[in-house]
Amino acid sequence: DYKKQQYVTDKVISEEVVKLKTEAGRNYLGVAEYRNKETENLVVLAYYETGDKKNPKQYVLLNIDRDGGVKERNIEVTGAYSMVFCQEITEEAPGKSVGKQDFVVVLAPKSGNGDASKYVYLHYDIKGTLKNKVEFTSPSSNLLVNSVDVKNGEVFMSALSTKSKDAYEEIFKDYASISNPGYGENGQEGKYNRAAAEEMDNLHLLKFSGNKLVFATTAPVSEFKAKKQIAQGEKSGKVYNGKKFTVQNFEVTPNNEFLVTGQITFWQLVGKVSMKSYGDIICFHFDSQGKLKAQYAVDKLYEDRASETSNMPQKFFVTADGKFAYWEIIEFKMEKDFFGNLTEHYFPRIVKIDLTRATLGEFKYPGNKKYYIYTSDDGITMYFDANTATRTYVGIGIKDKDIWVSKVTFD
């Protein structure tokens, strides 16, 4: 049913139930799944209910082959834990400590299982082999991991927390991202998203290198107003409000400072399907020790509901001397075409960041908001030449009459 955005079954032609070939015969509840691109085998992070009130969930890794054969083993923690976060990670360059297909898991102790701030970080390869384990003191007893990024073999996480001293399970719900085809978020994911939808009190940045935590910093949301920087010529820019966000680009500068940009995320119903949506732009600048230097506050150009259904590509282009960065925002807007159908339009704009002073220049608008970037099955038509430090956009006019080309130099 296209209008209601849901599957409808008229008639069942055939039905087959496939059972996992495991000697234990347990009923597993999935948390996340990762497919090995070389063998096509699955690694599933799951749990089974133990019946023990003190430790109700036993988390396991299941290696599942194409014939349904299963190898099960417990993850490397002892005691009762909540699932805080898990995600696949990859490294751009070969030979680094992070492989082409790895994944990380973060767990928090449940109430009554010792110090609520003693979290555990686990780093696995795609076969489920443990590469690194870090037992660390979290900057908060209810640390909610928001995102993970990899640079030069090191793992960076942004996270949020409340002022409460309560354990993670008292504030949030267990994380579960396993796919639910045709129905949007899964049931546990829905509980997690609703619990994590409120405004938080602190933003954190964590850096892991191998089997150690390098730093874990805290920036109170109440201090962001004092760190706010707006672009020249702009009258306003929204101060970060402490809500969850999606990271579009994480960049490490030549001076080992960190730039993070993305959008506030939330869930809304489209028909009867709960869909992830994208709101305010966020951009943070951290120093080499992970301390917040600035929030670059920029308002969206298009605030309508239809334009919240897709994220806006964003990217940093840092100069070789590490003094400046160009922040590219590809604004997203839904427009009606000749036939009255909604289509995706992308409009570029760029601003120069002075990394030493932590200030913004004036926005430049390739296409002057009248021409949008052409999109095809291969994606958005824009190219970057590293040799000349130039960005080229190819697009057409809003009324689809004119073809335009724009080139920007990042000097």
C-alpha positions as CSV (number, residue, x, y, z in Angstrom):
1,D,0.0,0.0,0.0
2,Y,2.0,3.0,-1.3
3,K,-0.1,5.7,0.3
4,K,0.0,4.1,3.7
5,Q,3.7,3.1,3.2
6,Q,3.1,-0.5,4.4
7,Y,3.0,-4.1,3.1
8,V,-0.3,-5.7,2.6
9,T,-0.7,-9.5,2.2
10,D,-3.6,-10.6,0.0
11,K,-2.8,-14.3,-0.3
12,V,-0.1,-16.6,1.1
13,I,1.2,-18.8,-1.7
14,S,3.7,-20.8,0.3
15,E,5.3,-20.6,3.7
16,E,8.5,-22.1,5.1
17,V,9.9,-21.8,8.6
18,V,13.7,-22.1,8.8
19,K,15.1,-23.1,12.1
20,L,18.7,-22.4,13.2
21,K,20.8,-25.5,13.6
22,T,21.9,-25.0,17.2
23,E,22.2,-27.7,19.8
24,A,21.1,-25.4,22.6
25,G,17.7,-24.9,21.0
26,R,17.4,-21.5,22.5
27,N,15.1,-18.7,21.5
28,Y,17.3,-15.8,20.5
29,L,16.3,-12.1,20.3
30,G,18.4,-10.1,17.8
31,V,20.2,-6.9,18.6
32,A,22.2,-6.3,15.4
33,E,23.5,-8.3,12.4
34,Y,26.6,-7.9,10.3
35,R,27.2,-9.8,7.0
36,N,30.7,-10.9,6.0
37,K,31.1,-9.6,2.5
38,E,33.6,-12.4,1.6
39,T,31.9,-15.5,3.0
40,E,28.3,-14.2,3.1
41,N,28.0,-15.6,6.6
42,L,26.2,-13.6,9.3
43,V,27.5,-12.5,12.7
44,V,24.4,-11.7,14.9
45,L,24.7,-10.0,18.2
46,A,21.7,-11.4,20.2
47,Y,20.6,-12.5,23.6
48,Y,18.5,-15.1,25.3
49,E,16.5,-14.8,28.4
50,T,18.1,-16.7,31.3
51,G,15.2,-16.6,33.8
52,D,17.6,-15.1,36.4
53,K,16.2,-11.9,37.8
54,K,19.7,-10.6,38.6
55,N,21.0,-11.3,35.1
56,P,17.9,-11.6,32.8
57,K,19.8,-11.4,29.5
58,Q,22.8,-13.4,28.3
59,Y,24.4,-11.6,25.3
60,V,25.9,-13.9,22.6
61,L,27.5,-13.7,19.2
62,L,26.1,-16.1,16.6
63,N,28.1,-17.1,13.6
64,I,25.5,-18.3,11.1
65,D,26.5,-19.9,7.8
66,R,24.4,-20.1,4.6
67,D,23.1,-23.6,5.6
68,G,21.7,-22.3,8.9
69,G,24.5,-23.8,11.0
70,V,25.2,-21.8,14.1
71,K,28.2,-21.3,16.4
72,E,27.3,-19.6,19.6
73,R,29.5,-18.0,22.2
74,N,29.0,-15.5,25.0
75,I,30.4,-12.0,24.6
76,E,33.4,-11.0,26.8
77,V,31.6,-9.6,29.9
78,T,30.5,-11.2,33.2
79,G,27.4,-10.0,35.0
80,A,24.3,-8.1,34.2
81,Y,24.7,-5.4,31.5
82,S,22.5,-3.1,29.4
83,M,23.2,-2.8,25.7
84,V,24.2,0.9,25.1
85,F,25.4,0.8,21.5
86,C,26.7,-1.3,18.7
87,Q,27.7,-0.5,15.1
88,E,29.8,-1.7,12.2
89,I,33.0,0.4,11.7
90,T,35.6,0.5,8.9
91,E,39.0,2.1,8.2
92,E,39.7,3.9,5.0
93,A,43.3,2.7,4.7
94,P,44.4,-0.9,4.8
95,G,46.8,-2.2,7.5
96,K,45.3,-0.1,10.3
97,S,44.1,-1.4,13.6
98,V,40.5,-1.1,12.4
99,G,39.7,-3.5,9.6
100,K,37.5,-3.2,6.5
101,Q,34.6,-4.8,8.4
102,D,34.7,-4.6,12.2
103,F,32.1,-3.7,14.8
104,V,32.0,-2.2,18.3
105,V,29.8,-2.8,21.3
106,V,29.3,-0.6,24.4
107,L,27.7,-2.0,27.6
108,A,26.7,-0.4,30.9
109,P,26.3,-2.3,34.2
110,K,22.7,-2.8,35.4
111,S,21.6,-1.5,38.8
112,G,23.2,-3.7,41.5
113,N,26.1,-4.8,39.3
114,G,28.7,-2.6,40.9
115,D,29.7,1.0,39.9
116,A,27.2,2.2,37.3
117,S,29.9,4.2,35.5
118,K,32.1,1.2,34.8
119,Y,31.3,0.7,31.2
120,V,32.8,-1.9,28.8
121,Y,33.9,-1.3,25.2
122,L,34.4,-4.3,22.9
123,H,35.9,-4.2,19.4
124,Y,35.4,-7.3,17.1
125,D,36.4,-8.2,13.6
126,I,33.7,-9.4,11.2
127,K,34.2,-13.1,12.3
128,G,33.3,-12.1,15.8
129,T,36.9,-12.4,17.1
130,L,37.6,-9.9,19.9
131,K,40.3,-7.4,19.0
132,N,40.1,-5.0,21.9
133,K,38.4,-4.8,25.2
134,V,38.4,-1.6,27.4
135,E,36.8,-1.4,30.8
136,F,36.6,2.3,31.4
137,T,35.1,4.9,33.7
138,S,32.3,6.7,31.8
139,P,31.9,10.4,32.3
140,S,28.3,9.6,33.2
141,S,26.5,6.7,34.7
142,N,23.8,7.1,31.9
143,L,26.1,7.6,28.9
144,L,24.0,7.4,25.7
145,V,26.4,6.8,22.7
146,N,25.2,8.8,19.8
147,S,27.6,8.0,16.9
148,V,31.0,6.3,16.1
149,D,33.6,7.3,13.6
150,V,37.1,6.0,12.7
151,K,40.2,8.1,11.8
152,N,43.7,6.8,11.4
153,G,42.8,3.5,13.2
154,E,41.3,5.3,16.2
155,V,37.7,5.1,17.2
156,F,35.8,8.3,18.2
157,M,32.3,8.3,19.8
158,S,30.0,11.2,20.5
159,A,27.6,10.7,23.4
160,L,25.0,12.4,25.5
161,S,23.9,12.1,29.2
162,T,21.5,13.6,31.7
163,K,22.3,15.2,35.1
164,S,21.0,12.1,36.8
165,K,23.4,9.7,38.7
166,D,21.1,6.8,38.0
167,A,22.3,3.8,35.9
168,Y,21.7,3.6,32.2
169,E,18.8,1.2,32.5
170,E,17.0,3.6,34.8
171,I,17.0,6.4,32.1
172,F,17.2,4.7,28.7
173,K,16.3,1.4,27.1
174,D,18.6,-1.3,25.6
175,Y,19.8,-0.5,22.1
176,A,18.8,-2.8,19.2
177,S,19.3,-1.9,15.5
178,I,18.5,-5.2,13.8
179,S,16.6,-4.7,10.6
180,N,12.9,-5.1,10.4
181,P,12.1,-5.2,6.7
182,G,9.0,-3.4,5.6
183,Y,8.1,-2.0,9.0
184,G,10.8,0.7,9.8
185,E,12.2,0.5,13.3
186,N,11.9,-2.8,15.3
187,G,10.0,-2.9,18.5
188,Q,13.0,-2.6,20.9
189,E,14.4,0.1,18.7
190,G,11.2,2.0,19.0
191,K,11.4,1.9,22.8
192,Y,15.0,3.0,22.7
193,N,14.3,5.9,20.4
194,R,11.4,7.2,22.5
195,A,13.5,7.1,25.7
196,A,16.4,8.8,23.9
197,A,14.3,11.6,22.3
198,E,14.5,14.0,25.2
199,E,16.9,16.9,25.5
200,M,20.1,15.9,27.4
201,D,22.3,17.9,29.7
202,N,25.8,17.0,28.5
203,L,27.6,16.3,25.2
204,H,30.7,14.0,25.4
205,L,33.5,13.0,23.0
206,L,35.4,9.8,23.6
207,K,38.5,8.5,21.8
208,F,39.7,4.9,21.9
209,S,43.0,3.7,20.5
210,G,43.5,0.0,20.5
211,N,42.8,-1.3,24.0
212,K,42.8,2.0,25.9
213,L,40.6,5.0,26.3
214,V,42.6,8.1,25.4
215,F,40.1,10.7,26.6
216,A,36.4,11.2,27.5
217,T,35.3,14.8,27.7
218,T,32.2,16.6,28.9
219,A,30.6,19.8,27.5
220,P,27.5,20.9,29.4
221,V,24.7,21.9,27.0
222,S,24.1,25.0,29.2
223,E,27.5,26.3,28.1
224,F,26.8,26.1,24.3
225,K,25.3,29.5,24.1
226,A,28.6,31.0,25.2
227,K,30.4,28.9,22.5
228,K,28.0,29.8,19.7
229,Q,29.4,31.3,16.5
230,I,27.4,32.4,13.5
231,A,28.4,33.2,10.0
232,Q,29.1,36.7,8.9
233,G,26.0,38.4,7.6
234,E,23.7,36.0,9.4
235,K,21.3,37.2,12.1
236,S,20.7,34.0,14.0
237,G,21.7,30.4,14.5
238,K,20.1,27.9,16.8
239,V,22.0,26.9,19.9
240,Y,22.4,23.1,20.3
241,N,19.6,21.8,22.5
242,G,21.1,18.5,23.7
243,K,19.1,16.2,21.4
244,K,20.4,13.1,19.5
245,F,22.0,13.8,16.1
246,T,23.3,12.0,13.1
247,V,26.9,12.7,12.1
248,Q,27.4,13.5,8.4
249,N,31.1,14.2,8.5
250,F,33.8,13.8,11.2
251,E,37.2,15.3,10.4
252,V,40.6,15.4,12.1
253,T,42.6,18.5,11.2
254,P,46.4,18.6,10.6
255,N,46.6,20.1,14.1
256,N,44.6,17.1,15.5
257,E,41.5,19.1,16.3
258,F,38.1,17.6,15.5
259,L,35.2,18.9,13.4
260,V,31.8,17.2,13.6
261,T,28.7,18.1,11.6
262,G,25.3,16.6,11.1
263,Q,21.6,17.1,12.0
264,I,19.3,16.6,14.9
265,T,17.3,13.4,14.3
266,F,13.8,12.4,15.4
267,W,11.1,9.9,14.4
268,Q,7.8,10.7,12.9
269,L,4.9,8.7,11.3
270,V,4.7,8.6,7.5
271,G,1.5,6.8,6.9
272,K,1.6,4.0,9.5
273,V,5.4,3.7,9.3
274,S,7.7,5.3,11.8
275,M,10.5,7.0,9.8
276,K,13.7,8.7,10.8
277,S,13.6,12.4,10.1
278,Y,16.2,15.2,10.1
279,G,16.0,18.6,11.7
280,D,18.4,21.4,12.8
281,I,22.0,21.5,11.5
282,I,24.7,20.9,14.2
283,C,28.4,21.6,13.9
284,F,31.0,21.3,16.7
285,H,34.7,22.2,16.9
286,F,36.8,20.3,19.5
287,D,40.5,20.9,20.4
288,S,43.1,18.2,20.3
289,Q,42.1,17.1,23.8
290,G,38.4,16.8,23.0
291,K,37.4,20.0,24.7
292,L,34.7,22.0,22.9
293,K,36.0,25.2,21.2
294,A,32.9,26.3,19.4
295,Q,29.4,25.5,18.1
296,Y,29.0,26.8,14.6
297,A,25.3,27.7,14.6
298,V,23.6,27.7,11.2
299,D,19.9,27.6,10.4
300,K,18.4,25.5,7.7
301,L,17.2,27.2,4.5
302,Y,14.1,25.0,4.2
303,E,12.1,24.1,7.3
304,D,9.0,22.4,5.7
305,R,7.9,18.9,6.9
306,A,8.6,17.3,3.5
307,S,12.2,18.4,3.5
308,E,12.8,16.6,6.8
309,T,12.5,13.2,5.2
310,S,16.2,13.0,4.0
311,N,19.4,14.2,5.5
312,M,21.7,16.9,4.0
313,P,25.1,15.8,2.8
314,Q,27.8,17.8,4.6
315,K,31.6,17.8,4.3
316,F,34.7,19.6,5.5
317,F,37.6,20.5,3.2
318,V,40.6,21.3,5.4
319,T,43.5,23.4,4.0
320,A,47.0,21.7,4.0
321,D,48.3,24.2,6.6
322,G,45.4,23.3,9.0
323,K,44.5,26.9,9.5
324,F,41.1,26.9,7.6
325,A,38.3,24.5,6.7
326,Y,35.6,24.9,4.2
327,W,32.2,23.6,5.4
328,E,30.0,22.4,2.6
329,I,26.3,22.0,3.2
330,I,24.1,20.5,0.6
331,E,20.6,21.8,1.5
332,F,17.8,19.4,0.8
333,K,14.3,20.5,-0.4
334,M,11.3,18.6,-1.7
335,E,9.9,20.3,-4.8
336,K,7.0,19.4,-7.1
337,D,7.9,18.5,-10.6
338,F,6.0,19.1,-13.8
339,F,3.6,16.3,-13.0
340,G,3.0,17.4,-9.4
341,N,5.2,14.7,-7.9
342,L,7.6,15.5,-5.1
343,T,11.2,15.3,-6.1
344,E,14.5,15.8,-4.3
345,H,16.4,19.0,-4.9
346,Y,19.9,19.7,-3.5
347,F,21.3,23.3,-3.2
348,P,24.9,23.8,-2.2
349,R,26.4,26.5,0.1
350,I,29.8,26.9,1.6
351,V,31.4,28.8,4.5
352,K,35.0,29.2,5.5
353,I,36.0,28.4,9.1
354,D,39.0,30.0,10.7
355,L,40.2,27.1,12.8
356,T,42.6,29.2,15.0
357,R,40.0,31.9,15.9
358,A,37.1,29.4,15.7
359,T,35.0,31.8,13.6
360,L,32.9,31.6,10.4
361,G,33.2,33.7,7.3
362,E,30.3,34.6,4.9
363,F,28.3,31.9,3.1
364,K,28.7,31.5,-0.6
365,Y,25.9,30.0,-2.7
366,P,27.0,28.3,-5.9
367,G,23.9,28.5,-8.1
368,N,22.4,31.3,-6.0
369,K,19.6,29.0,-4.8
370,K,18.1,29.1,-8.3
371,Y,20.0,26.1,-9.6
372,Y,20.1,22.7,-8.0
373,I,22.6,19.9,-8.3
374,Y,21.6,17.1,-10.8
375,T,21.0,13.7,-9.2
376,S,21.1,10.3,-10.9
377,D,21.3,6.6,-10.0
378,D,25.0,7.3,-9.2
379,G,24.1,10.0,-6.7
380,I,24.5,13.7,-6.5
381,T,26.6,15.2,-9.4
382,M,29.5,16.9,-7.7
383,Y,33.2,16.2,-7.9
384,F,36.3,17.1,-5.9
385,D,39.8,17.4,-7.4
386,A,42.4,17.1,-4.6
387,N,45.2,18.2,-6.8
388,T,43.6,21.6,-7.5
389,A,41.5,21.7,-4.3
390,T,38.4,22.5,-6.4
391,R,34.8,21.4,-6.1
392,T,32.6,21.2,-9.3
393,Y,28.8,21.0,-9.3
394,V,26.7,20.1,-12.3
395,G,22.9,20.8,-12.2
396,I,19.9,22.4,-13.7
397,G,17.5,25.2,-13.0
398,I,14.4,24.9,-10.8
399,K,12.2,24.9,-13.9
400,D,14.4,22.2,-15.6
401,K,15.2,24.6,-18.5
402,D,18.9,25.5,-17.9
403,I,22.0,23.4,-17.4
404,W,24.6,25.0,-15.1
405,V,28.2,24.2,-14.0
406,S,29.9,25.8,-11.0
407,K,33.5,25.4,-9.8
408,V,34.7,26.5,-6.3
409,T,38.4,26.7,-5.2
410,F,39.3,26.0,-1.6
411,D,42.4,28.2,-1.3
